[in-house]
Amino acid sequence: MNERQIEVEVGEADGGGWVATVTVVEGTASTRHRVRIATEELARLVPGATAEALVRASFEFLLEREPKESILREFEIGVIGRYFPEYEREIGRLVGP
């Protein structure tokens, strides 16, 4: 299996919160994703963590369950729990202290 890289760039979003651009690279193939993170969502899911840590852990979570090509190209971080009910329970463990 090819080694996987998850590249995350986070910037502030207009109106608050953050927007992350995520590139997932496996071998010579890559996908790009745009993820919105509301301030309230970050505080609820992983209090004290950075938006970058949440997004990186969220992509690790997603990639354990589906190929990079199946991940939505643009979404809000909270939508993951709609597809994977265990997400909110597990994300704190993945982000760590």
C-alpha distance (Angstrom), angle and dihedral (degrees) to the residues before:
residue distance angle dihedral
M1 . . .
N2 3.79 . .
E3 3.76 119.5 .
R4 3.78 112.0 -103.4
Q5 3.80 126.5 -138.8
I6 3.77 125.0 -165.9
E7 3.80 112.6 -160.6
V8 3.81 115.8 -168.1
E9 3.81 127.2 -171.4
V10 3.80 116.4 -178.8
G11 3.78 128.1 -166.2
E12 3.76 134.4 170.5
A13 3.80 115.0 -89.8
D14 3.77 124.4 -133.6
G15 3.78 107.0 -98.2
G16 3.80 94.6 22.7
G17 3.76 137.7 -61.1
W18 3.77 124.1 61.8
V19 3.77 142.7 -76.2
A20 3.79 119.4 -146.2
T21 3.76 127.5 -161.7
V22 3.79 109.1 -153.6
T23 3.78 125.8 -167.8
V24 3.79 117.9 -169.4
V25 3.80 113.0 -162.0
E26 3.80 124.1 -168.6
G27 3.78 114.2 171.4
T28 3.80 106.6 -49.1
A29 3.83 95.2 -23.9
S30 3.79 124.8 87.4
T31 3.79 141.5 173.0
R32 3.81 130.2 -156.5
H33 3.77 125.9 -144.7
R34 3.79 136.1 -177.4
V35 3.81 116.8 -147.1
R36 3.79 127.6 -173.4
I37 3.81 118.7 -151.3
A38 3.80 119.8 -167.7
T39 3.80 116.7 -149.2
E40 3.81 90.5 -122.9
E41 3.81 92.3 50.2
L42 3.80 92.6 52.1
A43 3.80 91.4 49.4
R44 3.81 91.7 47.7
L45 3.80 98.1 45.9
V46 3.81 101.0 39.1
P47 3.81 113.7 3.4
G48 3.79 111.4 -149.9
A49 3.81 96.0 12.7
T50 3.78 125.5 118.8
A51 3.78 122.9 -111.1
E52 3.81 88.6 -117.2
A53 3.82 92.3 55.2
L54 3.81 91.0 49.0
V55 3.80 93.7 49.2
R56 3.82 94.0 45.8
A57 3.83 92.1 49.2
S58 3.80 90.4 45.0
F59 3.79 91.4 55.4
E60 3.79 91.3 47.3
F61 3.81 86.9 52.4
L62 3.81 92.5 48.6
L63 3.80 94.7 45.5
E64 3.81 90.3 54.8
R65 3.82 86.9 60.8
E66 3.79 107.0 34.2
P67 3.81 142.2 11.9
K68 3.79 118.1 -90.6
E69 3.80 90.3 -110.4
S70 3.84 90.2 62.4
I71 3.80 94.7 55.6
L72 3.81 113.1 101.6
R73 3.80 112.9 -102.1
E74 3.80 92.8 -136.5
F75 3.80 128.5 18.9
E76 3.78 147.7 133.1
I77 3.80 113.8 -99.7
G78 3.82 93.0 -120.4
V79 3.80 92.4 62.7
I80 3.81 90.9 73.9
G81 3.81 90.0 76.1
R82 3.80 90.4 58.8
Y83 3.79 91.1 60.3
F84 3.81 97.0 34.8
P85 3.83 113.0 30.8
E86 3.83 91.5 -167.9
Y87 3.82 91.9 60.6
E88 3.80 98.4 91.0
R89 3.79 91.2 45.9
E90 3.80 94.0 50.2
I91 3.80 104.6 35.0
G92 3.81 95.3 80.0
R93 3.80 90.2 56.6
L94 3.80 91.3 49.0
V95 3.79 94.3 50.1
G96 3.80 92.1 46.2
P97 3.78 127.6 -166.2
